Amino acid sequence: MNSPSIKVGIVGCGVIGKQHIRAAHESEWIELAGVTDLNPEAARLVARQFEAKRAYDDALSLIADPEIEAVVLAVPTNVRTGLALKAIAAGKHVLLEKPLAMSVKEIERLQEAAAEHARAGGAPLTIAFCSSRFRFLEHAKAARDWIAEGRLGDIRLIRCRVNEPSPGRPSTPQPVWRVHSEINGGGIVANWGIYDFDYLLGLTGWTLRPEWAIARTWGLGDSIRSYFPPDANTETYGTAYIQCADNVALTYERGEFMGAEQERSWQIIGSEGSLTLHMTWPSEKRIVASLLHPETGIEQVTVWEGTEDSSWVDKGALIDFTQSILDNRQPATGLPEALKLQAVMDALYASARSGAPVRMSGAAEGTGVMAEMGPASSSSSSGTSEGGDLS
C-alpha cells in the first residue's frame, strides 16, 4: 500500500524558492508537481535539476492546474496575497513566505476566502506561513515544552535585542524587493522581526495578547548610505515597546549595518526565573534557565544542549505544511497566528510613522482586525480609539 503523498507546485525559483524546491525533492511524501518563475528559463533549469514534473510559463497556469493540490508562494510580499487568493479560489492549500502580508486586511481577505471556499462545499484548506521557521529547531521544541510546564511562573517580560554590525561594503547589490517598502512591506522589522515575534509568541504558546505599541525606525547612517540605491526607503534599525494583557511587556530591538558590536539575545522573564534563548546560529547551543531558589538564590538549569540540524530552518515550514494537510491538523503558523503577528507589524510601522503609541484592536483575542491610533493606556484595547483607522 502506497503512503499518502501530496502534489505541490512552487512559485518562485530564487534563493528561498530553491530551499522549498530542494525540500520537496528530498521528501518522501511530496511530489514536486511543478515550478514557475518570472524567468521561464530559470524555472526550466530548476525543474530539470530537481526533477519537477513540469515548468510552467507563469504562476496563474500553475495555480489553475487541477493536478496540483498545494501551492508555495516564494514571491515578493506585494504580489503574494493576490496569488494566494487565486490559489484558494482554485481549491489549493497555500504556504506563504515572509513577510506575511502588506497589512492585516490582506490576512483577513485570505481568511474570508478560505471560509467562502468551505461555505461553497469545498474541502477545508490549510493556509500556512513561513515565519515559523526557527520553531522547528530542536532547542525551540524543548524550550516550548519546558515553558509550558510553568517553571518560569507568571510571564512578566519578553525581550529581543539583535544588532548585526556593518560588514563593510556589500559585494553584490541588495535585492530590489528588500530595500523598497512598497514591495516588501518594510525593512529589517518586517524581514527579521516577523521571525522574532513568531518565535517568541510561539514558544509561549500564543498566549500573549498584545494591546498597544510604540516604535521607532531608522535607515542607514550617512557614511554607508551608498550601500543602498538612492530610492531605497526601508529601515535598517527598529525598536519597540509592546504592552500585552495580563501585565506582560515585550521589548524589541533589531538592527543591521550597525555601527555597533554584534548582539543576539532572546529572553523570557517570569516571576520565578528567566530563560535565555538563541534563535539563530551557531548550531551548537546551550539553552539555560536561571530559577529562583530559596536557599542559594539562583539555580541554573540546562533546558537543552547539543548541535542542531540547521537544515530545518530551510525545510521545516514546508514539511510542517504538507504534514498538516495529510494529518488534517493546524500548521505551526496558520491564519489565527498570522492575524496576531500582522497586527503587531502594522502597529509598529504605524507608530514609527506617527511618533505616537498605537493600539491593536482585536490582537489580544488573536483576531488581528486592525491597528488604530490613539492615546495608549493599560486598559484593554478591544474598543475603538480616537485617531482613525491605520490599516
N, C-alpha and C positions, 0 to 999 in steps of 0.2 A: 504494500500500500504506500503510495507516494505521500510525503509530508506536505502540509499546506504551504503554498507559496503565493506571492503577490507580484503583479506586473507593475513596475514603476517606470515612469518617464521623468527625465531630469531636464529642466530648462536652465541653461547657463553652463558653459564649459570653461569658465575661468578658474582661478585658484580654488575658491570654495566649492564651485560646482564639481571640479575634479575630485575633491575629497569625497563628496557624496557618490560620484560615479565609481570611484575605487571601492568604497564600502559596499555598494550594491554588487559590484563584480565579485567581491570576495565572500559575500553572504550566501548561505546555503538555501535560504528561503526567499530571496529577492531575485526576480527575473528582470534584468535590465532591458526593458522593452523598447526604450528609445531615448535619444538625446537631441537637443537642439541648442542653437546659439545664434546670436546676431551675425556671427561669421559662419556661414554654412560650411566652409571648408574645415574650420576648426571642429565643428560638430562631426563631420565625416571622419576626420583623423581620430578623434576621441572614440567614436563608435567602433572603428577598426581596432584600436588599441585595447579597448575594454570589452570587446565582443558584444556590443549593444545590438539588439535585433535590427534597429533602424535609426538612421539620422534624418530628422525632419527638417523641412525648409524653414519653419517658423514655429513659435510657441503655440499658436492657435491650432495648427494642424496636429500637433502632438496632443493637445488637450482634447480635441474632437475625436481622436481615435478611440473607438469603443473597446479596443483590446487593452488599453491602459487603465489600470484601476486606481493608481495613486500618482500624484504629481509632486515633484520637489521644485520649488521656485528659488533658484540661486541667482537672482537678478536684483538690480537696484531697488531701493525702497519705494521710490515714487511710481514705479510701474507694477510692483508686486501685488498689491491688493486687487487691482483691476484684473490681473491674470487669475488670481485666486478665486475671484467671484465667478469668472467664466468656468473655471475648473469645477467649482461647487455646483454650478448650474448644469454641468455635464455629468454630475454624479460621481466626481472623483474625490478621494481623500487628498488632503493637501498638507505639505510640510513647507513652512515659510522660513526663509533665512532671517537674520537680524540685520539692522534694527527692525523691530516688529512691524511698524507702520509709520505713516506720517502723522497720525493723530488717533485719539480714542475713537473718533467717529468711524474710522476705517475698520477698526476691530469690531465695532458694533455692526457695521454692514456685513462683515463676514459671519457674525453670529446670526443675524437676521436671515442671511442667505441659507445657512445650514438649517435653520429652523423651518424656513419655507420649503426647502427640499424635503424635509421629513413630513411636513403637513401635506405635501402633494403625493405622499405614499412612497417616497424614496427610502432606501435603507439608511440608517444612521451613518453620518460621515465623521471621520476623525480629522480635526484641524489642529495641527501642532506647530510649535515654533522652536527654532534652534538656539534660543537664548539659554536653554537648559544645559548646554554642552559640558560645563565644568562640574555639574552634579552627577555625571556618570563616572567620575573618578572614584577609586576605592576609598580614599580618605573622606570624600564628601558623603558617601553612603554610611560610613562608620560614624561620622560626626552627626549626621541627621538622626540616626538611631540613638546615639548617646544623648543628644539634646532632648529627644522625645521622652527619655526616662525621667526628665525633670531635675537632673543633677545640678543645674545652674540656678534653680529656684525660679523666682519671677524675673523674666527678662526685663532689663532696665535700659540698656544702651546697646546698639549695634553700630559699629563704625568700620569704615573702609577708607584707607589712605594709601593711594598708589600713585607714585610720581616716577616717571621714567626720564632720565637726563637726556639732553640732546646728544645724539650720536655723531654729530657733525653733518656736513652737507650730504644729503641723500644721493646715492649713485644713480638712482632712477627717479623720474618724476612721480609724485603722488598720483594715484588713480583719480580720474576726474570726479567720480561719484563721491570719493572720500572727502573732498575739500569744498563741496557745494551743498549747502543745507537743503536747497530746493530739490536735490536728487536723493540725498541720504537721510534727510530728516534731522540732521545735526552733526556734530563732530565727535570729540572724544567721549562725551557723556552718552551720546546715542550708541556709538560703536562699542565701547567697553562698559559703560555704565549699565547697559541692559544685561550684560553678563553678571556684573557685580550684584545688582539687585535681584536677579533671578536666583543666583547662588545663595545669597543671604536670606531672602524671603523663603526660598525653597527649603533650606536646611532647618529653618524654624517652623516648618510645616504649614507655610502660608497663613499663619495665624496673625501676623502683623496687619494692622488696619490703619494705613496712612490717612491723616486728616488734613494737614496743611504743610507747606514747604516754603522755604526761602532759599534762593540760589543766586550765584554769580558765575559768569563765564568770561574768559579772556582768550584772545588769539595769540599768535606768535609774537615774541619780542622783536623790537625793531632790528636788532643786529642779525636776525635769521629770517626776517620776513620773506626774503627771496627764495626760501625753501619751497614756498607755495606759489602758485600763479597769482597774478595781481588781482584777479576777480574771486579768489577763494574767500569764503565767508563762514567757515566753520570754526568752532572754538577748539583750542588745544589744552585748555585748563578749565576745570569747573569745580565748584564747591557748593555744598548744600547742607541745610539742616531740615530734617523731616520729623514732624511731631506725629506720633501714632496714638491711637486709642489705648486705654489702659496704662497711661503714663509711661509709654515706651518712646524713646527717641532714637533717631538714626542720623549719624553724621557722615558726610561723604566728601571725598576729595579725589580727583583723578586728573593727572596731567601727563603730557608727552612733550618732547622737545623742551624740557625744563632746564633752567639754569640752576639745578639742584641735584643733590645726591639721590641715588635710587632709594625709594621707599616702597615696600609692598607689605601691607598689613590689613588683615580682615579679622575682626574680633567681635565676639558676642559676650556681653557682660550681664550677669544676673545678680540676684540678691545673695546667692550662695557661692558665687565664683565666676570665673571667666574662661572662655575658650579662644585660643589663638589659632587662626587658620592660615592656610597657604593655598589659595585658589589655583594659582598658576604654577609655573616652573620654579625650582627644579623638580625632577621626577622623584628624587629621594626626599621624603618628608617625614617629619615627626610632629604630630598634632597633639598639643599639650593643653590640659586644663589645669587651672590654679583654683583650688577649692578652699573655702574657709574651714579651719579645723579648730575645735575648742581648746586644744592643748598647745599645738605647735604654731598656730596662726594660719599658715598656708600649707596645703598638701598638693603636690603636683602629681597629676595622673596622666599617663600616656593613653590617649584615645585611639590613636592609630600610628603605626610606624612601618615604613617599608619603601619599596621602589614601585612607582605606579607605571602602568601601561598607558603612556600619554596618547596612544592612538585612539583611545576612547573619546578624546576631545574632538577628533575629526569624524568618528563614525557613530558615536553614541546616539546622537539625535535621530539619525536615520534608522538605526537598529530599534530604538525605542518606539519610533513612529510606526514602523511596519509591524513590530510585535504587538503593539497596542491594537492595531487593526485586526490582526489574526486572533488575538486573545479577547477581543471585544472589551477592552478596558480603556481608561483615560490615559493620554500620554503624559509625560513628565511636565510639560508646559502646554496646556491647551487654551481654549478661549477664555475661561474664567480667570486663569492666571495672567494671560496676556492683557486682559482688560485692566487688572490691577497694576501691572507693570507699566502699561502705556499711560495710565492716569498719572503715575508718578513722573514719567518722562515729560508729559505735557505740562504738568505743574512746574517742573524745574525750569523748562525753557520759557514758560510764561513769566515766571518770577524773574528770571535773568533779564528778560526784555524790559519788564516794567520797573524793576527795582523794588517790588513790593511782595509781601507774602501772598501765596495762592492757596486757596482751599481746594480739596479734591472731593467733589460731591460724588458719593457712591463708592469711592475707592475703599472706604472702610468695610463695606459689605462685599467687596470683590466684584462689583458690577461696573466699575470704571466710570461710566456715564460722561463726565466732563470735568474740566478744571475751571474754576471760577475765581475771579479776583475779588479780594475783599480783605478787611482787617482780620488778622489771624487771632484766634482765641483758643483756649484749651478745651472748649466745648466741642461736641460732635459737629461735624460739618455736613450732615446729611441734608440740611436745608439749603436754600439758595441764598448766597451772599450778595451784597451790593457790588457793582463794578462791571457786570456784564459777562457774557459767555466768551471764553477764550479758546474753545475747542475748534 
